[in-house]
Amino acid sequence: MKTIIGLEIHVQLSTATKLFCGCSTDYRDDEPNTHCCPICLGLPGALPRLNRKAVEYGLSVAKALNMKVPEVSEFARKNYFYPDLPKAYQITQYDKPLAVEGTVEIEDDEGHEKIVRITRVHLEEDPGRLVHVTGSSKYSLVDYNRSGIPLLEIVTEPDLRSPQEARRFLNKLRAILEYLGVFDGDREGALRVDANISLEGSERVEVKNISSYKGVEKALTFEVTRQKNLLRRGQKVVRETRHFMEGRGITTSARGKEEEYDYRYFPEPDLQPLRVADWMEKIKLPELPTARKNRFMEQYGISLNHARTLTGDPKLADFYEHVAPVDPILSATWVADILLGELNYRDMSISAVPPERFMELLALLRSGTITDKAGVQVLREMLNACAAGKPCEAPATIVKRENLAKAAGDEFTAIVQAVLAANPQAVSDYRAGKKGALNFLVGQVMKETRGRADPRELGRIVAECIDKSEV
């Protein structure tokens, strides 16, 4: 049963001021309702004035997504009532969007390249934010600091076939937006997703306002299961709007699905039509993720998987390029496979890691001064210091203090012999041709040596000691 998914992504553009007024968009640490004016509060007689930078950012995204920009685009009023929308309509774009017909390349569930079509990109204003208060009395507060923040809505065709594809698409789109510098992913609510999902032959369901990449995958996975269960029981999937309850990992029915005519769109009388197609020639794009991925493979000789991982975040890609001169292949392995995992575990950003210190660690690994296992221990000491806000200690200092320098295998002969004596059955298994027994014995020696010996060299020593011993 084919799954059909289309996404509507709302991206807060990182302009200094709002879309139609001069209020600051930097409100994160300020009191509610302190970044407001008559325009973003929708007071009578207040007239909007379009933010040129928001239009330029929108066109940059359109160019990066290979889109066409019509000669004329137009703002409209989308009419609906909600407490976070004081003027009872949202200024958006309807039948004449900023750009149309684009593409994004992702990897499908079989690992093949896949093109996801972009239907349209348009500008609109963000509404305010409701804060729901629960307790002895239940009520909601409204914060209008967010009201009027520039939003870019990116709408896909229903080309996605699984929740996993949807998440990969969002990761790729986020990377493009960050490379362009038009989006701050650290801002709360900076990217919100409405997902339309159906199983082939059944009604479409919309899941509203999902606020994280993981949330999109979880919400869609729940919906696939819910809709399949309905169909198996002979019931129909109802066309409706649902909300994702992130804490519980479920979707709940909110209301019947609105149709476009419910919003009574009409052209915004206070804003002139946009004629910006000729601006595209002046927009210069940076090196985008796909181009950088291809360059990394060609320039540094790294694998496709490492190149994809390293270029998925511009800060991570910059970090890799800084440390790559030590050894491109070794650097790619340690940044993509080891450092990134340690950072994710600690919920740390790559910007917290001093690249010079990491280069010193790579140099110790490349020279054979420490083993890979000892290198992980050193890295964890470094990251723990960074996480605590302390200076990142030099890797060589940590190696010396913790006695982690790789020693010659012969120094561990006594330990090897003690391990063999303590594990006679494993020795017998090895002599009987069970190669796994050797790995077990090497592991026991590694525990005793705290990772200071090279496993391959230890394997040779263990095998020699077994051959010579009478154990």
N, C-alpha and C positions, 0 to 999 in steps of 0.2 A: 504494500500500500504506500504509494509515493507521498512524501511529505513536501509541502509547498510553502516556502517562507519568503516574505518580503519585509524589509525593514524601513522604518522612518527614523532617521537619526537627527536629534536636535543638538547642535554644537554651539556652545557659548563662545563667541569670538572674543579674543583677548585685546579688545580696543581699550583705550584709556577712558572713554566716555560712552554713554549709552547711545542707542540707535537713533533716537529722535530728540535728544536734549543733551545738555552739557554736564549732567550729573556723573560723578566718578563711578566707575565699575569696580573699584577696589573697596569692597564693603565687608570683607570676610571677618575682620576683627572689630568691627564697629557695631554700635547699638542699632537695633531694628528701627526702620523708618527715619534714618538720618541721611540717606542719599536719595532724596526725593525732591521733586519740584512740581509745579502745576502741570507740566507736560506728562511726566511719567505717573502722576496721580490721576490724570484724566479729568482735570478740572475744566469747567465750562470756559470756552474762549481761548484755551491754550492750543497753540499750533505747533505741529511737529516740524523739525528741520533735520534732514537726513545726514547721517555721519558718513563722510566720504571714505574714511579708512575702512569702515565695515564693508562698503561696496568693493573696495580694492581687495580686501581679504577674500570676499566671496568669489571674485574673479580669479584670484590665485588658485583657490580650490578647484574651480571649474577647469582651469587650464591643466592642473595636475591630474584631473580625472578625465582628460581628453574630451571635454564637453564643447558643445556649440553654444554661442551666446547670441540670442536673437537681437535684431536691430532695436527692438523696443520691448522693455519689460515694465511692469506696472504694479503698484501696490493696491491692495484691496482691504476692505473691512470684513472681518469674519465675526459675525454677530452671535454672541452667546453670553449668558449671565453666570458669573461665578464670583465669590467674594474677593479672589485675588486679581480680578480684572475690573477695576473701578469704573471704567467708562463703558463697560458692557460690550465692547468689541475689541478685537485684536487686529493691529495693523500687520498684514502679512502679504504674500503674493499668491495669486490664485491661478488664473488661466494664462497669465503672461509671466512666467518665472524668470529668474536671472539667467539660468543656463539649463540646457537639456541634452540628453543622449550622451552619457559618458560610460566609462568602463573602469573596473578594478580587477586586477589579476590576483587570484588566490590559489591555494592548493586544496583540491577536493579530498573527500574521505579516502580515496584510493591512492593519494599522493600525486595525482596528475594536476597540471596547470588548468585552471578554470577561469573563465571570464564571467564576472558578475556585472550586469548592465545597470547603469544609473539612469533613472527616469528623468529626474529634475533636481535642481538645487535652487532654493529660494531663501530670501531674507525675511525675517519677521522679528517682532519684539517678544521678549520673555514676559510672562505674567509675574505677579508677585508670588510669595511663598506662604503657604498655610502651615501653622505650627499647632498641632492637635494636642491639647492638654487633657489628661485624664486624671481621675482621682475622685474626691467626694462629689465634685461637680465636673461635668464634661463640657468643654467648649474649645473653640479654635481661635487662635490669634493670627493676624495677617501682618506680614512684613513686606513692605513695598520696596525695599532696597534693591531687590532683583528685578523689579518691574522696569521694563524698557531695555534690559541688557540685550545686545545684538545676538540673535540666534541665526544660524545657518541650518536649514533643514535639508538633509540629503535623503532622497527617496530612491530605493532600489526597485528593480523589477523582481517578480517572484521567482528568482533564479536559484535560491539557496535550498538545499535538499536535506539538511540535518541541523540540529542545534550546534553541532561541532563546527560545521561550515560557517554558521552565522557568527560564532565567536572568532573564528579565524579572519573572517571578513572585517569584523570590528577592530581586531588587532592591527590589521593592515591599514585600515582607514585611519585609526588613531596615529599610527606611525607617519603616514603622509601628512596629517594635520600638524604633527609636532615638527616634522622636517620643514614645513612651510612657515612655522612660527606664528600661526594664527590662533592657537589653542593652548590653554593651560590645563593639562590633565590633572593637576593637583587641586584645582579649584572644585569645591563641593558642587555637584550638579552640573559640571561643565559639559558632560555628555549624557544625554538621556535617550532612551530608545523606546519606540512603539513598534511592536512586532505583530505582523499579520501572518497567521498560520492556519493551514487547512490540510486535511488529508484528501487526496484526489477523489473528487466526486461528492465531497461534503461541503458544508457552509464554512465561510471564513470567520475566524475569531481574531479580535484585536486585543493584545495585551499591552496595557498602557504604562508609561513612565517607569521603565526599568532603568536603574541608575548605575549598573556595573556590568562589565563584560562577563564575569562569572554569572551574574544574575540573569543575563540574556540566555545563556546556555541552560541554566537551571529552569527558568520559566518555560522555555520552549520544550525541554525534555519532559516536564510535567504535563504540558499541554498535549504533546504527542501521545503520552500514556493515557491521559484522561479521554481524549477523543477516540482512541482505538478501543478503549473499554466501553464507551457509549455505543459504538458501532457493533461491537461483538454482542452486546445485549439487545441489539435490534432497535436501539434508540437513535434519534437524530441529534446531530450537532447543531446547536442554536447559534444563529448569527448574533453576536453580542460583543460588548466591550468588557474585558476582565482586568482586574488589578493583580499584580504579583506581590504576594506577602513574603518578602525576602527572609524574614526570620523563620518562617515555617516551610519555605520552599514550595508553596502552592499558589495557584491563581484562584481568585474568587470573582463571582459575577458582580459587575458594577451596574450595568444598564444595557438596554438594547443599543445596538450599533447605530450611531447617527449617520445620516446620509448627507451628501454635500448640500442639498437644498435646505437642510435644517439650519444652516449657518447664514443663509440669505446674503451671500457674497455680493458686494458691489464695489466699483472703483473708489479708492480713497480720494475724496475731493480736495484734500489739503496738501497733496504731494503730486508733483509733476511726474509724468512717465520718465523712465530711465532710458537713455540712449548712450550705452557704454561699450558697445561691441568693439569700437576702435581702441579702447583702452588695452585690449588684450596684447597688442603688439608691444606695449611698453612694459608688460609684466615679465620679469625675469625669475625663472624658477631655480631653486637650489638643486643639488643632486638628490634625487628622491630614492626611497628604499630599494626599488628594483635595480636601478642603475648602480647604486652603491654596492648592492649584493653582487652583481656581476663583476664590478671592478675588484672587489675583495677577492673573489675566486681567481681572477686573472692576475692581479698584482701580487697577492700573498700566497697563492697556491693552496688555499684552505678549502675544505669540503663545502658542498652545497648546504648541508644542515647547519654547519657552523656559521656560514655567511648569512643565512636567513636569521639565525638567532641574534647575531651581532648587529645586524642592521635593522632589527625590529624596533630599536629605540635609538634616536640620534645621539643621546648622551653615552649610551653603551658603545655605539660605533666610534665615537670620538675617543673614548677611553681606550678601545682596542687599537686604534691607529696610533695612539700615544705610546703604547707599550710594545707594539708589534716589532720594532727594530731589534729587540733582544733576540727573538726567534719567532717568526710569524706563525708557524704551526703550533709550537709549544704555547704561545700566547693565546691563540684561538681556543685551544683545548682547555686551558686553565680559566680563561675569562668566561667562555660559554658554558662549560660543563661543571666547573667547580666554584668559581667566584660567584656566578649568578645564583647558583643554588644556595650558597651560604647567605647571600644578601636577601634572597626571598625568605629564607627561614627566619631571619632577623627583622624582616620588613624594613630593610635599609635601601637607600638609593645608591646608585653607582657613584654619584657625586660626593659621597662621604668617604670614598677610598682615594688616598693620595696615589696617583699613578706612579710617581717616582719610587715609592716604597714597594709597590707591586712589581715594578721592574727589577728592584733589588732581589725580591723573592724569586722571580723568574731566572735571574742570573745564577742564583745558588742552585736551582734545579737543573739548569742547562749545563753547569760545570760539574754536576754530580756530587756537589758538596753535601746535599741532603737528598733523601729519597722522597718519592711522591707522598708517602704517608706522613713523613715528617713535615713536608711542605704544607699539607693540610693543617697540621697542628700549628705551624707558624702563622698561617693565614687566619686561623680562628683567633689566635692571640691578638693579631693586628686588628681584626674586625671588632673584637670585644672592646678593645681600647677606643676605637672610633665610635662605637655605639654608646660608650659611657662619656663621650665628650672629651676624652683624654688624647694627648698627642700619640700618633701612631708610631710605635717603637720600630727601630730598624730591624729587619728580619735577621741580620747577622747577630745582633745583640740577643734576640730571642733564642736563636740556635745555640749560642754559647751558654746562656743562662740555663736552658733546659737540657743541655748536653744532647742535642739532636743531630749533630754532624754525623754523616755516614761513616761508619768504621769499616775497616777491612774485614772480610768474612772470617778470616782465620782467628780473629779476636773472639769469635763466638763459638769456637770448637767445644769448649767446656760446656756451654749452654746446650749446644746441639746434643752432646753426649748425654747430658742429664735428661733432655726431652726424650731421647731414644730409650733410655732406661725406664722412664716413667710410662712409656706407651709401647710395650712389647707387641701387642696385638696389631697396631698400625704398622710396625716394622715387619711383622710376619705377612701382613696383607700386601705390603709393597714387594716383598720377596716373591710373593705368589703372583705378581703381575698386576696388582690393582694400583694403577697410577694415581688414583684419588688419594690414596694413603700418603703419598709424598706431599701433596698439597696440604693435607691435614697437619703433618709434622712440621712443614715450613711455617704454617700459620701459628703453631704453638711456639716455635722459636721466635717468630716476629713479635708475639705478645711479650715474651721475656726481654727482647731487645728494644722494645718500644719503637719499632719501626726504623731503627737506625741502620739496618742492613738491607742490601738490595735483595729482593725475593728471589731473583734468578740466581744470584751468587749463592744464596743460602740453599737453594735447591741442589746446586752442585755439591756443596759441602755435606748436606744431609745424606745425599746418595752415596758419596764417598765414604762417609762414616759408617753407613749401614754395611757397605761392601767389606769394610775392614773389621767391623766389630763382630763379636760372637753373641750379641743380644738375641 
